[in-house]
Amino acid sequence: MTFATLQFVRKMTSSAARTAAIKHVTVIGGGLMGAGITQVAAATGHTVVLVDTSEDILKKSATGIEGSLTRIAKKKFADKPEAGQEFAIVENLKTKQELFSALDKVAPNHTIFASNTSSLPITDIASSTARLDRFGGLHFFNPVPMMKLVEVIKTSQTSQETFDTLVDFSRVLGKHPVLCKDTPGFIVNRLLVPYLMEALRLHERGHGSKEDIDVAMKLGAGYPMGPFELHDYVGLDTLKSIIDGWNKMEPENPLFAPSPLLNKLVAEGKLGKKTGEGFYKYK
Ligand SMILES: NC(=O)c1ccc[n+]([C@@H]2O[C@H](COP(=O)([O-])OP(=O)(O)OC[C@H]3O[C@@H](n4cnc5c(N)ncnc54)[C@H](O)[C@@H]3O)[C@@H](O)[C@H]2O)c1
């Protein structure tokens, strides 16, 4: 997919008054993450332009955002129902480099670029542009409207001003920012993905059924979901692409070793909740 496909644009605005440094936001990719980021940015008073490759996808994003807002309104106004009436694209380095390189040529000088990548080095993505000081990472979590954390990634070239602006932007969105270095997986995925892979390996060795491992981690460690449930929720293809990428970077690291079972399920198209089957079946 190339920059030429960025032709369908939908604009969303909110009337809320704002004073923060970032006022206009462009989100590239209106899938799972992009739609969520658009929703929280618009709800906190930013002008948001959402870009995707077809009008149909944008319609789906808009319907998804509407559904999410309805659920939030229902919760928020449970007692009073009448009252309730520049960042995602696929996880591929070359695609992201092509996109940011093209945007770099047309975006105003003061525009800050941020990538929501889960696993690619921000430095590698930024290297396709001439604005290394105005490039950082903003890593949101799924579902974006519910999850409070944003990892703000500062590369060795990100300026302090850019970093402070991204931290401020995260706070304006109502999120809790944490500072991360540009290292694989930042904080959360660096700890979470090896744990998920270890759960798979434990199961592959025949040392526990997936059901028992899930129950054990929920009741024994107090986790809200077991590792196999979380695999299905995140998407097996997403986890495979993360682990394959890290394995390529550090082939000797046993924590980053691929899993035959994960590879098999992905090859069979069993990607988790989104396809109706992963480790478990969904109706
Ligand atoms: N899913 C997660 O939990 C999660 C969490 C944090 C970060 N991320 C990262 O966010 C990014 C998006 O993930 P997602 O789960 O939302 O994927 P997704 O497949 O739901 O959405 C990607 C969207 O990008 C669009 N797109 C692809 N190429 C494009 C182009 N050239 N121009 C415009 N739009 C284009 C697609 O049409 C699609 O709508 C990935 O880099 C992923 O690693 C995902």
The ligand as an ORCA input file, in Angstrom:
! r2SCAN-3c Opt
* xyz 0 1
  N      -4.005     -3.865     18.167
  C      -3.362     -3.424     19.239
  O      -3.612     -3.853     20.381
  C      -2.319     -2.337     19.089
  C      -1.891     -1.627     20.224
  C      -0.963     -0.585     20.081
  C      -0.448     -0.296     18.834
  N      -0.856     -1.010     17.729
  C      -0.286     -0.637     16.428
  O      -1.241      0.172     15.747
  C      -1.123     -0.060     14.323
  C      -2.505     -0.409     13.747
  O      -2.980     -1.600     14.394
  P      -4.524     -1.982     14.404
  O      -4.657     -3.120     15.362
  O      -5.373     -0.758     14.575
  O      -4.694     -2.539     12.900
  P      -5.993     -2.562     11.943
  O      -5.694     -3.584     10.911
  O      -7.246     -2.685     12.759
  O      -6.021     -1.096     11.258
  C      -5.072     -0.644     10.310
  C      -5.795      0.350      9.392
  O      -4.809      1.038      8.579
  C      -5.349      1.204      7.292
  N      -4.244      1.412      6.346
  C      -3.329      0.523      5.895
  N      -2.493      1.089      5.025
  C      -2.879      2.391      4.904
  C      -2.405      3.485      4.128
  N      -1.362      3.384      3.304
  N      -3.028      4.674      4.269
  C      -4.084      4.809      5.116
  N      -4.575      3.801      5.862
  C      -3.982      2.602      5.754
  C      -6.126     -0.097      7.047
  O      -7.077      0.057      6.005
  C      -6.773     -0.323      8.418
  O      -8.053      0.309      8.517
  C      -0.054     -1.139     14.148
  O       1.185     -0.520     13.880
  C      -0.041     -1.824     15.502
  O       1.168     -2.442     15.816
  C      -1.807     -2.007     17.826
*
